[in-house]
Amino acid sequence: MSGGGFHVHGPHDHEIEHAAEHGGKDGFAGTIALATAIIATIGALFAYEAGHTQAQAGLYKNNAAIKKTEASNQWNYYQAKSSKQNMAELALAVVPENKKDAYTQEIDRYKKEKSDIKAVAEKFEAESKNWDEQSDKMMHQHHRWAQATTALQIAIALAAIALLTRRRWLEYGMFGVAALGVVLGVLAFMHI
């Protein structure tokens, strides 16, 4: 920026000017620029996968809640049948002998209905547990993708610092952290 004959520019401006003066043949800057573009592309793919797995985990958790509600409804139905069975058993104890057969049949019917209802409730509970487990697995995979994306973002930041300071050890650090990010991405892809 110029103002009153005084010129001030930042380190990034200096790097651009330096590249322009040397015809863009700065191997250090070119290597970091290429690596940054590759890392950013891989990072974008990993970020997409992180978002996708997080959304899937949410859907699976929602399915688990729906099945849990269905199981709860069945258990409430089971409880209602138990109450009716208890009333029939109480009636059996106080009715005259000629009406006991009808209440005995009613008690047997409630027992069978409760058995069927219990089987359905247990099926819904098992499905809910299965959806919960799938959600947990997706969240684990999401965390792996997020770790990989974070490592790649750190690598890009190191690339910028390396470019501005022209420190080779930062360039090596960038490649190391980028490699860690790629490894974490492979682990996420393999569901590990």
SULJOMO-V728561 format. One record per residue. N is the residue number from 1. RES is the residue in three letters. OMEGA is omega in whole degrees, -180 to 180 (* if undefined). Layout:
# SULJOMO-V728561
N RES OMEGA
N RES OMEGA
This chain:
# SULJOMO-V728561
1 MET 179
2 SER 177
3 GLY 179
4 GLY 177
5 GLY -179
6 PHE -175
7 HIS 178
8 VAL 175
9 HIS -178
10 GLY -179
11 PRO 179
12 HIS 177
13 ASP 180
14 HIS -180
15 GLU 178
16 ILE 179
17 GLU -180
18 HIS 179
19 ALA -180
20 ALA -180
21 GLU -177
22 HIS 175
23 GLY 179
24 GLY -177
25 LYS 178
26 ASP -177
27 GLY -180
28 PHE -179
29 ALA 180
30 GLY 179
31 THR -179
32 ILE 179
33 ALA 179
34 LEU 180
35 ALA 180
36 THR 179
37 ALA 179
38 ILE -180
39 ILE -180
40 ALA 179
41 THR 178
42 ILE 179
43 GLY 179
44 ALA 177
45 LEU 179
46 PHE 179
47 ALA 176
48 TYR -180
49 GLU 178
50 ALA 179
51 GLY -180
52 HIS -178
53 THR 177
54 GLN 178
55 ALA 178
56 GLN 179
57 ALA 178
58 GLY 178
59 LEU 180
60 TYR 179
61 LYS 177
62 ASN 177
63 ASN 178
64 ALA -180
65 ALA 178
66 ILE -180
67 LYS 178
68 LYS 178
69 THR 178
70 GLU 178
71 ALA 179
72 SER 177
73 ASN 179
74 GLN 178
75 TRP 175
76 ASN 177
77 TYR 178
78 TYR -180
79 GLN 178
80 ALA 178
81 LYS 178
82 SER 179
83 SER 178
84 LYS 178
85 GLN 179
86 ASN 178
87 MET 179
88 ALA 179
89 GLU 177
90 LEU 179
91 ALA 180
92 LEU -178
93 ALA -174
94 VAL -177
95 VAL 176
96 PRO -176
97 GLU -176
98 ASN 179
99 LYS -176
100 LYS -178
101 ASP 180
102 ALA 180
103 TYR 177
104 THR 177
105 GLN 179
106 GLU 178
107 ILE 179
108 ASP 179
109 ARG 179
110 TYR 178
111 LYS 180
112 LYS 179
113 GLU 179
114 LYS 179
115 SER 179
116 ASP -179
117 ILE 180
118 LYS 180
119 ALA 179
120 VAL 180
121 ALA 179
122 GLU 177
123 LYS 178
124 PHE 178
125 GLU 178
126 ALA 178
127 GLU 178
128 SER 179
129 LYS 179
130 ASN 178
131 TRP 178
132 ASP 180
133 GLU 178
134 GLN 178
135 SER 179
136 ASP 178
137 LYS 179
138 MET 179
139 MET 176
140 HIS 179
141 GLN 177
142 HIS 180
143 HIS 177
144 ARG 178
145 TRP -180
146 ALA 177
147 GLN 180
148 ALA 180
149 THR 179
150 THR 178
151 ALA 179
152 LEU 176
153 GLN 177
154 ILE 178
155 ALA 178
156 ILE 177
157 ALA 177
158 LEU 178
159 ALA 179
160 ALA 179
161 ILE 179
162 ALA -180
163 LEU -179
164 LEU -178
165 THR -178
166 ARG 178
167 ARG -180
168 ARG -177
169 TRP 175
170 LEU 176
171 GLU 178
172 TYR 176
173 GLY 178
174 MET -180
175 PHE 179
176 GLY -180
177 VAL 176
178 ALA 178
179 ALA 177
180 LEU 178
181 GLY 179
182 VAL 178
183 VAL 178
184 LEU 176
185 GLY 177
186 VAL 178
187 LEU 178
188 ALA -180
189 PHE -179
190 MET 180
191 HIS 180
192 ILE *
